[in-house]
Structures are given as C-alpha cells and as structure tokens.
Amino acid sequence: MYGWIWRRLPGGTGARVTQMALLALAAGLLLWFVVYPWASIYLPFDQSGLG
C-alpha cells in the first residue's frame, strides 16, 4: 500500500517524504477528531467497572 502511494506522488524524494508526512498527519487528525469521537459513543471506555 505504501509503495503504491509512493510511486504515485509527484516530485523527488524530498517532496515525496514531505507529502507522505502530510498524508500521515491528515490521517491521524481525521482519526483523532472524527472517527474516535464517533466510536466513543459506542464503546464503554469511560466506565471503570468499580462502581
């Protein structure tokens, strides 16, 4: 998968590294601000089970 992305990115090695870092950052932010808050509704992480 990463090889497929790497081959399709334009530019030289430096530009590709920068683009890959930006893609990883965008994926992390998407998970942090969209996916995890949505999933937390359905997962009982806030319950300690001690009560």
PQR file with spaces between the fields and no chain letter, atoms N, CA, C, O and H, PARSE charges and radii, in Angstrom:
ATOM       1  N    MET     1       0.825   -1.194    0.000 -0.4000 1.5000
ATOM       2  CA   MET     1       0.000    0.000    0.000 -0.0000 2.0000
ATOM       3  C    MET     1       0.865    1.252    0.000  0.5500 1.7000
ATOM       4  O    MET     1       0.635    2.173   -0.784 -0.5500 1.4000
ATOM       5  N    TYR     2       1.864    1.283    0.884 -0.4000 1.5000
ATOM       6  CA   TYR     2       2.702    2.471    0.944 -0.0000 2.0000
ATOM       7  C    TYR     2       3.534    2.633   -0.324  0.5500 1.7000
ATOM       8  O    TYR     2       3.791    3.755   -0.760 -0.5500 1.4000
ATOM       9  H    TYR     2       2.050    0.535    1.521  0.4000 1.0000
ATOM      10  N    GLY     3       3.947    1.536   -0.905 -0.4000 1.5000
ATOM      11  CA   GLY     3       4.680    1.593   -2.161 -0.0000 2.0000
ATOM      12  C    GLY     3       3.828    2.147   -3.293  0.5500 1.7000
ATOM      13  O    GLY     3       4.311    2.907   -4.131 -0.5500 1.4000
ATOM      14  H    GLY     3       3.738    0.625   -0.550  0.4000 1.0000
ATOM      15  N    TRP     4       2.561    1.761   -3.310 -0.4000 1.5000
ATOM      16  CA   TRP     4       1.640    2.257   -4.323 -0.0000 2.0000
ATOM      17  C    TRP     4       1.482    3.769   -4.195  0.5500 1.7000
ATOM      18  O    TRP     4       1.508    4.483   -5.197 -0.5500 1.4000
ATOM      19  H    TRP     4       2.169    1.143   -2.629  0.4000 1.0000
ATOM      20  N    ILE     5       1.318    4.258   -2.964 -0.4000 1.5000
ATOM      21  CA   ILE     5       1.195    5.700   -2.733 -0.0000 2.0000
ATOM      22  C    ILE     5       2.489    6.394   -3.134  0.5500 1.7000
ATOM      23  O    ILE     5       2.459    7.425   -3.807 -0.5500 1.4000
ATOM      24  H    ILE     5       1.297    3.678   -2.150  0.4000 1.0000
ATOM      25  N    TRP     6       3.621    5.837   -2.725 -0.4000 1.5000
ATOM      26  CA   TRP     6       4.931    6.441   -3.002 -0.0000 2.0000
ATOM      27  C    TRP     6       5.150    6.613   -4.496  0.5500 1.7000
ATOM      28  O    TRP     6       5.632    7.656   -4.937 -0.5500 1.4000
ATOM      29  H    TRP     6       3.645    5.000   -2.178  0.4000 1.0000
ATOM      30  N    ARG     7       4.801    5.601   -5.277 -0.4000 1.5000
ATOM      31  CA   ARG     7       5.015    5.672   -6.729 -0.0000 2.0000
ATOM      32  C    ARG     7       4.122    6.701   -7.401  0.5500 1.7000
ATOM      33  O    ARG     7       4.488    7.216   -8.457 -0.5500 1.4000
ATOM      34  H    ARG     7       4.409    4.754   -4.919  0.4000 1.0000
ATOM      35  N    ARG     8       2.982    7.016   -6.841 -0.4000 1.5000
ATOM      36  CA   ARG     8       2.058    7.955   -7.456 -0.0000 2.0000
ATOM      37  C    ARG     8       2.242    9.394   -7.017  0.5500 1.7000
ATOM      38  O    ARG     8       1.632   10.291   -7.599 -0.5500 1.4000
ATOM      39  H    ARG     8       2.685    6.597   -5.983  0.4000 1.0000
ATOM      40  N    LEU     9       3.062    9.640   -6.013 -0.4000 1.5000
ATOM      41  CA   LEU     9       3.307   11.011   -5.578 -0.0000 2.0000
ATOM      42  C    LEU     9       4.263   11.703   -6.555  0.5500 1.7000
ATOM      43  O    LEU     9       5.236   11.096   -7.000 -0.5500 1.4000
ATOM      44  H    LEU     9       3.557    8.911   -5.541  0.4000 1.0000
ATOM      45  N    PRO    10       3.995   12.957   -6.887 -0.5600 1.5000
ATOM      46  CA   PRO    10       4.879   13.679   -7.797  0.2800 2.0000
ATOM      47  C    PRO    10       6.113   14.202   -7.062  0.5500 1.7000
ATOM      48  O    PRO    10       6.126   14.295   -5.834 -0.5500 1.4000
ATOM      49  N    GLY    11       7.143   14.541   -7.829 -0.4000 1.5000
ATOM      50  CA   GLY    11       8.326   15.176   -7.263 -0.0000 2.0000
ATOM      51  C    GLY    11       9.432   14.192   -6.941  0.5500 1.7000
ATOM      52  O    GLY    11       9.331   12.989   -7.184 -0.5500 1.4000
ATOM      53  H    GLY    11       7.132   14.465   -8.826  0.4000 1.0000
ATOM      54  N    GLY    12      10.495   14.757   -6.382 -0.4000 1.5000
ATOM      55  CA   GLY    12      11.642   13.947   -5.991 -0.0000 2.0000
ATOM      56  C    GLY    12      11.445   13.347   -4.611  0.5500 1.7000
ATOM      57  O    GLY    12      10.352   13.387   -4.047 -0.5500 1.4000
ATOM      58  H    GLY    12      10.578   15.734   -6.185  0.4000 1.0000
ATOM      59  N    THR    13      12.526   12.790   -4.080 -0.4000 1.5000
ATOM      60  CA   THR    13      12.453   12.098   -2.801 -0.0000 2.0000
ATOM      61  C    THR    13      12.054   13.038   -1.666  0.5500 1.7000
ATOM      62  O    THR    13      11.220   12.681   -0.834 -0.5500 1.4000
ATOM      63  H    THR    13      13.414   12.758   -4.539  0.4000 1.0000
ATOM      64  N    GLY    14      12.637   14.224   -1.625 -0.4000 1.5000
ATOM      65  CA   GLY    14      12.301   15.170   -0.566 -0.0000 2.0000
ATOM      66  C    GLY    14      10.845   15.585   -0.585  0.5500 1.7000
ATOM      67  O    GLY    14      10.201   15.676    0.461 -0.5500 1.4000
ATOM      68  H    GLY    14      13.315   14.513   -2.301  0.4000 1.0000
ATOM      69  N    ALA    15      10.330   15.836   -1.770 -0.4000 1.5000
ATOM      70  CA   ALA    15       8.929   16.218   -1.907 -0.0000 2.0000
ATOM      71  C    ALA    15       8.017   15.059   -1.525  0.5500 1.7000
ATOM      72  O    ALA    15       6.974   15.260   -0.902 -0.5500 1.4000
ATOM      73  H    ALA    15      10.853   15.762   -2.620  0.4000 1.0000
ATOM      74  N    ARG    16       8.410   13.853   -1.897 -0.4000 1.5000
ATOM      75  CA   ARG    16       7.596   12.685   -1.560 -0.0000 2.0000
ATOM      76  C    ARG    16       7.573   12.433   -0.055  0.5500 1.7000
ATOM      77  O    ARG    16       6.532   12.081    0.499 -0.5500 1.4000
ATOM      78  H    ARG    16       9.257   13.690   -2.403  0.4000 1.0000
ATOM      79  N    VAL    17       8.704   12.608    0.601 -0.4000 1.5000
ATOM      80  CA   VAL    17       8.755   12.435    2.053 -0.0000 2.0000
ATOM      81  C    VAL    17       7.846   13.454    2.732  0.5500 1.7000
ATOM      82  O    VAL    17       7.109   13.114    3.657 -0.5500 1.4000
ATOM      83  H    VAL    17       9.551   12.893    0.151  0.4000 1.0000
ATOM      84  N    THR    18       7.898   14.699    2.273 -0.4000 1.5000
ATOM      85  CA   THR    18       7.041   15.734    2.832 -0.0000 2.0000
ATOM      86  C    THR    18       5.571   15.416    2.603  0.5500 1.7000
ATOM      87  O    THR    18       4.754   15.575    3.511 -0.5500 1.4000
ATOM      88  H    THR    18       8.497   14.975    1.521  0.4000 1.0000
ATOM      89  N    GLN    19       5.229   14.971    1.410 -0.4000 1.5000
ATOM      90  CA   GLN    19       3.847   14.633    1.105 -0.0000 2.0000
ATOM      91  C    GLN    19       3.368   13.439    1.919  0.5500 1.7000
ATOM      92  O    GLN    19       2.224   13.418    2.375 -0.5500 1.4000
ATOM      93  H    GLN    19       5.893   14.842    0.673  0.4000 1.0000
ATOM      94  N    MET    20       4.227   12.450    2.104 -0.4000 1.5000
ATOM      95  CA   MET    20       3.852   11.299    2.923 -0.0000 2.0000
ATOM      96  C    MET    20       3.624   11.717    4.377  0.5500 1.7000
ATOM      97  O    MET    20       2.703   11.224    5.029 -0.5500 1.4000
ATOM      98  H    MET    20       5.156   12.466    1.734  0.4000 1.0000
ATOM      99  N    ALA    21       4.457   12.621    4.882 -0.4000 1.5000
ATOM     100  CA   ALA    21       4.288   13.102    6.254 -0.0000 2.0000
ATOM     101  C    ALA    21       2.970   13.856    6.386  0.5500 1.7000
ATOM     102  O    ALA    21       2.260   13.695    7.379 -0.5500 1.4000
ATOM     103  H    ALA    21       5.205   13.021    4.353  0.4000 1.0000
ATOM     104  N    LEU    22       2.641   14.673    5.396 -0.4000 1.5000
ATOM     105  CA   LEU    22       1.373   15.399    5.428 -0.0000 2.0000
ATOM     106  C    LEU    22       0.177   14.455    5.327  0.5500 1.7000
ATOM     107  O    LEU    22      -0.844   14.673    5.979 -0.5500 1.4000
ATOM     108  H    LEU    22       3.218   14.804    4.589  0.4000 1.0000
ATOM     109  N    LEU    23       0.301   13.414    4.515 -0.4000 1.5000
ATOM     110  CA   LEU    23      -0.778   12.427    4.424 -0.0000 2.0000
ATOM     111  C    LEU    23      -0.955   11.684    5.748  0.5500 1.7000
ATOM     112  O    LEU    23      -2.082   11.437    6.176 -0.5500 1.4000
ATOM     113  H    LEU    23       1.131   13.237    3.986  0.4000 1.0000
ATOM     114  N    ALA    24       0.146   11.332    6.389 -0.4000 1.5000
ATOM     115  CA   ALA    24       0.061   10.647    7.685 -0.0000 2.0000
ATOM     116  C    ALA    24      -0.551   11.563    8.742  0.5500 1.7000
ATOM     117  O    ALA    24      -1.360   11.123    9.560 -0.5500 1.4000
ATOM     118  H    ALA    24       1.062   11.533    6.041  0.4000 1.0000
ATOM     119  N    LEU    25      -0.164   12.830    8.721 -0.4000 1.5000
ATOM     120  CA   LEU    25      -0.733   13.799    9.659 -0.0000 2.0000
ATOM     121  C    LEU    25      -2.231   13.972    9.422  0.5500 1.7000
ATOM     122  O    LEU    25      -3.012   14.015   10.372 -0.5500 1.4000
ATOM     123  H    LEU    25       0.492   13.187    8.056  0.4000 1.0000
ATOM     124  N    ALA    26      -2.627   14.071    8.165 -0.4000 1.5000
ATOM     125  CA   ALA    26      -4.052   14.221    7.833 -0.0000 2.0000
ATOM     126  C    ALA    26      -4.843   12.988    8.281  0.5500 1.7000
ATOM     127  O    ALA    26      -5.948   13.118    8.807 -0.5500 1.4000
ATOM     128  H    ALA    26      -1.993   14.036    7.392  0.4000 1.0000
ATOM     129  N    ALA    27      -4.287   11.805    8.076 -0.4000 1.5000
ATOM     130  CA   ALA    27      -4.976   10.584    8.511 -0.0000 2.0000
ATOM     131  C    ALA    27      -5.097   10.548   10.031  0.5500 1.7000
ATOM     132  O    ALA    27      -6.140   10.162   10.560 -0.5500 1.4000
ATOM     133  H    ALA    27      -3.389   11.699    7.648  0.4000 1.0000
ATOM     134  N    GLY    28      -4.044   10.947   10.735 -0.4000 1.5000
ATOM     135  CA   GLY    28      -4.088   10.979   12.193 -0.0000 2.0000
ATOM     136  C    GLY    28      -5.107   11.974   12.715  0.5500 1.7000
ATOM     137  O    GLY    28      -5.842   11.678   13.657 -0.5500 1.4000
ATOM     138  H    GLY    28      -3.197   11.261   10.305  0.4000 1.0000
ATOM     139  N    LEU    29      -5.156   13.146   12.110 -0.4000 1.5000
ATOM     140  CA   LEU    29      -6.134   14.157   12.528 -0.0000 2.0000
ATOM     141  C    LEU    29      -7.565   13.708   12.239  0.5500 1.7000
ATOM     142  O    LEU    29      -8.470   13.951   13.037 -0.5500 1.4000
ATOM     143  H    LEU    29      -4.560   13.386   11.344  0.4000 1.0000
ATOM     144  N    LEU    30      -7.761   13.062   11.115 -0.4000 1.5000
ATOM     145  CA   LEU    30      -9.081   12.536   10.787 -0.0000 2.0000
ATOM     146  C    LEU    30      -9.523   11.511   11.823  0.5500 1.7000
ATOM     147  O    LEU    30     -10.665   11.535   12.282 -0.5500 1.4000
ATOM     148  H    LEU    30      -7.025   12.864   10.467  0.4000 1.0000
ATOM     149  N    LEU    31      -8.615   10.613   12.190 -0.4000 1.5000
ATOM     150  CA   LEU    31      -8.951    9.636   13.221 -0.0000 2.0000
ATOM     151  C    LEU    31      -9.232   10.308   14.554  0.5500 1.7000
ATOM     152  O    LEU    31     -10.213    9.978   15.220 -0.5500 1.4000
ATOM     153  H    LEU    31      -7.687   10.594   11.817  0.4000 1.0000
ATOM     154  N    TRP    32      -8.379   11.253   14.951 -0.4000 1.5000
ATOM     155  CA   TRP    32      -8.469   11.880   16.270 -0.0000 2.0000
ATOM     156  C    TRP    32      -9.747   12.702   16.440  0.5500 1.7000
ATOM     157  O    TRP    32     -10.396   12.638   17.484 -0.5500 1.4000
ATOM     158  H    TRP    32      -7.582   11.522   14.409  0.4000 1.0000
ATOM     159  N    PHE    33     -10.108   13.476   15.410 -0.4000 1.5000
ATOM     160  CA   PHE    33     -11.217   14.410   15.546 -0.0000 2.0000
ATOM     161  C    PHE    33     -12.548   13.920   14.973  0.5500 1.7000
ATOM     162  O    PHE    33     -13.589   14.500   15.280 -0.5500 1.4000
ATOM     163  H    PHE    33      -9.581   13.529   14.562  0.4000 1.0000
ATOM     164  N    VAL    34     -12.541   12.876   14.154 -0.4000 1.5000
ATOM     165  CA   VAL    34     -13.785   12.404   13.553 -0.0000 2.0000
ATOM     166  C    VAL    34     -14.107   10.970   13.977  0.5500 1.7000
ATOM     167  O    VAL    34     -15.178   10.715   14.527 -0.5500 1.4000
ATOM     168  H    VAL    34     -11.695   12.405   13.905  0.4000 1.0000
ATOM     169  N    VAL    35     -13.208   10.053   13.730 -0.4000 1.5000
ATOM     170  CA   VAL    35     -13.509    8.638   13.940 -0.0000 2.0000
ATOM     171  C    VAL    35     -13.574    8.286   15.426  0.5500 1.7000
ATOM     172  O    VAL    35     -14.531    7.647   15.862 -0.5500 1.4000
ATOM     173  H    VAL    35     -12.337   10.260   13.283  0.4000 1.0000
ATOM     174  N    TYR    36     -12.575    8.691   16.210 -0.4000 1.5000
ATOM     175  CA   TYR    36     -12.564    8.327   17.628 -0.0000 2.0000
ATOM     176  C    TYR    36     -13.730    8.931   18.404  0.5500 1.7000
ATOM     177  O    TYR    36     -14.338    8.219   19.203 -0.5500 1.4000
ATOM     178  H    TYR    36     -11.797    9.210   15.856  0.4000 1.0000
ATOM     179  N    PRO    37     -14.076   10.208   18.214 -0.5600 1.5000
ATOM     180  CA   PRO    37     -15.266   10.713   18.925  0.2800 2.0000
ATOM     181  C    PRO    37     -16.550    9.976   18.529  0.5500 1.7000
ATOM     182  O    PRO    37     -17.412    9.729   19.372 -0.5500 1.4000
ATOM     183  N    TRP    38     -16.670    9.629   17.258 -0.4000 1.5000
ATOM     184  CA   TRP    38     -17.845    8.888   16.828 -0.0000 2.0000
ATOM     185  C    TRP    38     -17.871    7.505   17.476  0.5500 1.7000
ATOM     186  O    TRP    38     -18.922    7.063   17.941 -0.5500 1.4000
ATOM     187  H    TRP    38     -15.970    9.830   16.573  0.4000 1.0000
ATOM     188  N    ALA    39     -16.732    6.820   17.512 -0.4000 1.5000
ATOM     189  CA   ALA    39     -16.678    5.469   18.064 -0.0000 2.0000
ATOM     190  C    ALA    39     -16.822    5.465   19.582  0.5500 1.7000
ATOM     191  O    ALA    39     -17.281    4.471   20.143 -0.5500 1.4000
ATOM     192  H    ALA    39     -15.878    7.180   17.134  0.4000 1.0000
ATOM     193  N    SER    40     -16.444    6.545   20.262 -0.4000 1.5000
ATOM     194  CA   SER    40     -16.511    6.566   21.720 -0.0000 2.0000
ATOM     195  C    SER    40     -17.946    6.491   22.224  0.5500 1.7000
ATOM     196  O    SER    40     -18.182    6.086   23.362 -0.5500 1.4000
ATOM     197  H    SER    40     -16.071    7.353   19.806  0.4000 1.0000
ATOM     198  N    ILE    41     -18.897    6.874   21.399 -0.4000 1.5000
ATOM     199  CA   ILE    41     -20.298    6.758   21.771 -0.0000 2.0000
ATOM     200  C    ILE    41     -20.674    5.287   21.963  0.5500 1.7000
ATOM     201  O    ILE    41     -21.485    4.957   22.829 -0.5500 1.4000
ATOM     202  H    ILE    41     -18.705    7.204   20.474  0.4000 1.0000
ATOM     203  N    TYR    42     -20.093    4.421   21.167 -0.4000 1.5000
ATOM     204  CA   TYR    42     -20.452    3.012   21.162 -0.0000 2.0000
ATOM     205  C    TYR    42     -19.551    2.138   22.025  0.5500 1.7000
ATOM     206  O    TYR    42     -19.842    0.955   22.202 -0.5500 1.4000
ATOM     207  H    TYR    42     -19.434    4.688   20.464  0.4000 1.0000
ATOM     208  N    LEU    43     -18.462    2.685   22.569 -0.4000 1.5000
ATOM     209  CA   LEU    43     -17.526    1.907   23.373 -0.0000 2.0000
ATOM     210  C    LEU    43     -17.539    2.393   24.819  0.5500 1.7000
ATOM     211  O    LEU    43     -17.502    3.600   25.057 -0.5500 1.4000
ATOM     212  H    LEU    43     -18.225    3.646   22.426  0.4000 1.0000
ATOM     213  N    PRO    44     -17.591    1.480   25.789 -0.5600 1.5000
ATOM     214  CA   PRO    44     -17.703    1.880   27.197  0.2800 2.0000
ATOM     215  C    PRO    44     -16.354    2.183   27.852  0.5500 1.7000
ATOM     216  O    PRO    44     -16.051    1.601   28.894 -0.5500 1.4000
ATOM     217  N    PHE    45     -15.546    3.055   27.291 -0.4000 1.5000
ATOM     218  CA   PHE    45     -14.239    3.357   27.862 -0.0000 2.0000
ATOM     219  C    PHE    45     -14.324    4.195   29.134  0.5500 1.7000
ATOM     220  O    PHE    45     -13.400    4.158   29.945 -0.5500 1.4000
ATOM     221  H    PHE    45     -15.793    3.528   26.444  0.4000 1.0000
ATOM     222  N    ASP    46     -15.400    4.944   29.331 -0.4000 1.5000
ATOM     223  CA   ASP    46     -15.496    5.819   30.482 -0.0000 2.0000
ATOM     224  C    ASP    46     -16.035    5.100   31.717  0.5500 1.7000
ATOM     225  O    ASP    46     -16.157    5.715   32.777 -0.5500 1.4000
ATOM     226  H    ASP    46     -16.151    4.974   28.671  0.4000 1.0000
ATOM     227  N    GLN    47     -16.352    3.846   31.607 -0.4000 1.5000
ATOM     228  CA   GLN    47     -16.864    3.090   32.746 -0.0000 2.0000
ATOM     229  C    GLN    47     -15.744    2.254   33.335  0.5500 1.7000
ATOM     230  O    GLN    47     -15.154    1.421   32.648 -0.5500 1.4000
ATOM     231  H    GLN    47     -16.253    3.346   30.746  0.4000 1.0000
ATOM     232  N    SER    48     -15.450    2.479   34.616 -0.4000 1.5000
ATOM     233  CA   SER    48     -14.335    1.770   35.240 -0.0000 2.0000
ATOM     234  C    SER    48     -14.733    0.371   35.707  0.5500 1.7000
ATOM     235  O    SER    48     -13.872   -0.501   35.824 -0.5500 1.4000
ATOM     236  H    SER    48     -15.929    3.156   35.174  0.4000 1.0000
ATOM     237  N    GLY    49     -16.000    0.144   35.971 -0.4000 1.5000
ATOM     238  CA   GLY    49     -16.432   -1.162   36.434 -0.0000 2.0000
ATOM     239  C    GLY    49     -16.239   -1.357   37.927  0.5500 1.7000
ATOM     240  O    GLY    49     -16.474   -2.449   38.444 -0.5500 1.4000
ATOM     241  H    GLY    49     -16.699    0.853   35.876  0.4000 1.0000
ATOM     242  N    LEU    50     -15.812   -0.312   38.628 -0.4000 1.5000
ATOM     243  CA   LEU    50     -15.571   -0.405   40.060 -0.0000 2.0000
ATOM     244  C    LEU    50     -16.768    0.070   40.879  0.5500 1.7000
ATOM     245  O    LEU    50     -16.764   -0.059   42.104 -0.5500 1.4000
ATOM     246  H    LEU    50     -15.621    0.575   38.208  0.4000 1.0000
ATOM     247  N    GLY    51     -17.778    0.609   40.232 -0.4000 1.5000
ATOM     248  CA   GLY    51     -18.873    1.220   40.946 -0.0000 2.0000
ATOM     249  C    GLY    51     -20.015    0.324   41.147  0.5500 1.7000
ATOM     250  O    GLY    51     -21.016    0.723   41.743 -0.5500 1.4000
ATOM     251  H    GLY    51     -17.781    0.713   39.238  0.4000 1.0000
